[in-house]
Amino acid sequence: MALLLAALLGVLLPLPNWGRTAPVFTRLPEQTLILDPGHGGEDGGAVSVSGQPESGINLAIAKDADALLGFFGARVLLTRSEDVSIHDSGAGTLREKKVSDLHNRVSLINAAENATLLSIHQNASPDVRWHGAHVFYGDEVLSRPLAQTIQESIRDHLDPDNDREPQRAASSIYLMNHISCRAVLVECGFLSNPGEEKRLLDPVYQKKLAMILTAAYLTQGDTQEGESLI
């Protein structure tokens, strides 16, 4: 994990246009990573202190991770690739669109074989002092090792003062409790904290987060109970 992440951080900017036609080598060919940028469209999610919705930040990180994973030949599926909601056309109100969007994401994820979900979000709180990324997981056996790797990597490489531990996703998080595959949800930080908002809006910081997600998946992707490949 450390060696792979160091290599990725060494080529931080710019991200080359690697594409998908000729990856350098193929990792996890029988598995699918589903990158889920939370929210989208009318549902912008949490809003930063300067008025930026989380949906665009989530999408930027997911696209960066997708580009990196393409270099390794990993099979990746994005739940959305634009700032849109994926609700059914019959949904009218914002609530109906949100519900339909979540149901469609669940269907898309459950239809993928040998899948891992990485759902990308941003946090917010009325108390501007709160800061730091926090990782949540689905199934204890399947999902916690990957969540632990991501949480520790964020602390080691981006936020040394972050002493949070990964937690089981609450029953109120619909997406995480209606899918059957390995699943991790990453709250990348608090948009309500002015200092953290500045980092989260920085494309370089977004790419660093994407690199951590990429390295964590590649080193945990085809192992059992957290045994690392590197």
Secondary structure, 3 states (H helix, E strand, C coil): CHHHHHHHHCCCCCCCCCCCCCCCCCCCCCCEEEEEECCECCECCCECCCCCEHHHHHHHHHHHHHHHHHHCCCEEEECCCCCCCCCCCCCCCHHHHHHHHHHHHHHHHHHCCCEEEEEEEEECCCCCCCCCCEEEECCHHHHHHHHHHHHHHHHHHCCCCCCCCCEECCCCCCHHHCCCCEEEEEEEEECCCHHHHHHHCCHHHHHHHHHHHHHHHHHHCCCCCCCCCC
